[in-house]
Amino acid sequence: MKSLSSFYLGYFVPASTLIPIVAGLLYYKKINTPLRTLLVYLIASFIINVAGIILADHHINNLPLLHFYTIIEIVAIMLYYLKAFGPGKIHKWIKGIMILFPLLCIVNFCFFQSIYEFNTYTRPLEALIIILITGCYFTIQHDLKNSALITRSGRLVAAGFMIYFCSSLFQFIFSNIVSQKASGDIKLFIWDIHATFVLIMYLLFFRAIIDERNKRQY
């Protein structure tokens, strides 16, 4: 069971990132601007995952990657939402997050949490920010003057973000406690659940790309 979980966690789910990436590249000219921007997030995730696997295989602590990945992730997702939202005041908030949150992450690993432990201060905050922005996106999908911005693909992507970050919020908060106190089987069970939500998110992204391939919006 442990070997199966290790394969699922260490190889299968990280490799599943390639599903929306390949689809996005194949249909690049047929998908809208937000989905093209989403590829930045997916490719960055894939590269970081591969780096993490290599480090883990060499028995090197890969948690420093998580601290830097948190910065890359928030910037990439906010970049996606800059394209997904129509022009408005929320752009200023998103741009502010893209500047201030990375600085907060740097302050955290320089002064508060070691890069060799889980970033349980900034990672949950990142999740809350993305949940809030995604909630705003769902809300305005019903009240946009620019009908081109009302897309099924956008709602699928937002659903992926919401499912993953809502389901992972408490794991982000208690990662260090679980790592130190939980048994090996419990930790594997928690990480298996986490990986499954990651997989669901990637499959929703893939579905969004397939939906858009024949109806380029703008």
N, C-alpha and C positions, 0 to 999 in steps of 0.2 A: 504493500500500500504506500509505503514511504517513497519507494522508487517511482511509482506511478505519479504521486503528488509532485515529486521533484521534477519529473518530465513535464507535467502539466504547468507547473509554476515557472520553471526555468527555461522552457523551450516552446511549448505549444502556444501559450497565451502571448508571450512576446512576439512569436512569429506571426500571430494572427493580425498584428499591426499591418502586415504586408497586404492583407485583403483589401482594406480601403485605400491603401497607398497605391497599389497596382491599378485598382479600378479608377482612382482619381487621375493617375498619369495617362492611362489608356483613353479616358474620356475628358481629358483636360480642356479641350476646346469646346466641349459640349456642356460643361458644368458652369455654374455661376461663380462670381468673384468670391463670395464667402467660402464656398467649398474649396476653391483653389487655395485660399488662405489657410483653410483647415489642414491642408497637406503639410504646411510648415510644422504644425503641432505634431502631426502623425510621424513625419520623418524624424523630427527631433526626438520623439518618444522612442522610436525604433533604434536610433543610434545610441541613446542613453541605455536602453535595455540591453543591447548587445555588449556595450562596455561593462555594464553591471554583471552580466553573465560571465564575461572573460575574467573579471576580477574575482568573482565568486569561485570560479573553477580553479583559480590559482590561490585560493584561500586568503584573499586580500579583502579587507573591510571595504565594502562598496557604498557605505552610507554617505561619505562625502559627495558622491554623485547625486544622492537624493536632495541634498541642500541646494546644489546648483540646478538640478532638474526642476525643483520647485520654482526657481526664478524663471527658467526657460518656459515652463508650462504656463505660468500666469501671464507672461508677456505674449506667448503664442495664442492663448485662448482669448485674451483681450483684443489682440489684433484681429482675430476672427470676428469678434463682436463689433469692432469698429466698422467692418464691412457689412455685417448682418443687420445692424441698426440703421435706420434712416438718419439723416442729419438732425441734430438736436442737442439739447443740453447734456444728455448722457454721454456724448463723446468726450466732454471735458472730464467727467468722472472716470471714464475708461482710461483716458490718457494720463490722468493723475495716478491711477492705480498702477499703470505700466512704469511709472517713474518711482513712486514712493514705496511700493511693495518690495521691489528688488533691494532697495536701500535698507528696508526693515529686515530682510533676510540676511543681508551682509552684517548688519549690527547684531543680529541674533547669533550667528555662528562665530562672530568675533568676540562677543562679550558674554553671552548667556548659555548657549548650548554648543557643545563640541560637535564638530563635523563628523565625529565617529559615533554619534548617537542619533536617534531619530529627532527630527526637527518638529517636536510636538507643540511648539508655540506658533510657528509660522504656517505649517501645513494645514492645521484646522482652520486658521484664519483665511488661508487661500481658498479652502473648500467653501467657507461661508460666503466669501466674496463672489465666487463663481455661481453658487446657488442663488444669491441675490440678483446678480446680473441676468442669469438665466430666467429667473422668475419675472423680471422686468420684460425680458424678451417675449415670454409667453403672453404677458398682459397686453403688450402693444400689438401683438399679432392680430388682435381683434379690433384694432382702432388705428390702422395706418391709412393715410391718404394715398400713399404710393403703393398701389396694389402689387407692383412688381416685387416688393419686399415681403409680401405675404406668401410664404412658400411652405410646402409640405416638407421639403428637404430641411429647411431651417428648423422646423418643429421636431424633426427626427434627431437632428444634431443636438438640439436643446434637451430633448428627452434623454439622450445618451449622457450628456453632462450631468443632468439632474439625478438620474439613476445612480451613476457612479459616485458622485461627490456626496450625495445624501447618504448612501449606503456606507461610505467609507469614513464619514466624519468622526465617529467615535473611535474607529480604529486609529485614525490619525492622532487623536487626543491621547489614547492609552497605549500607543505603540511601545514606548520604553518600558512601561509596567508589564505588559504582556511578554515582551522579550526577556525580561529579568525573572518574572514570577511563574509564567505559565509552563506547563509541561510541553514536551516536543510535539505530542499528538494534538494538543489544543492549538498550538501555534500553527501547525500544518493545516488544521481545520479552518482556522481564521483566514490564513493566507489563501487557501483554496476558494473560500467564499469571495474574498477580495478579488482574486484573479477572474472569477466567473463574472463579476460585475464589470471588470475591465473588458472582458470578451464581449459581453452584451453591448457595451458602449461602442466598441469597434464595429460590431455587426450592424448597429443602427447607423453609424457613419457610412458603412458600405451601402446600406439600403438608401440612404439619402443621396449618395452619388448616383446610384442606379436610377432613382426617380428623376434626377435632373438631366440625365444624359441626352434625352430627346426633347428637352424644353428649356433651353438656355434663356435665363431671365434678363440679364443685363451684363 
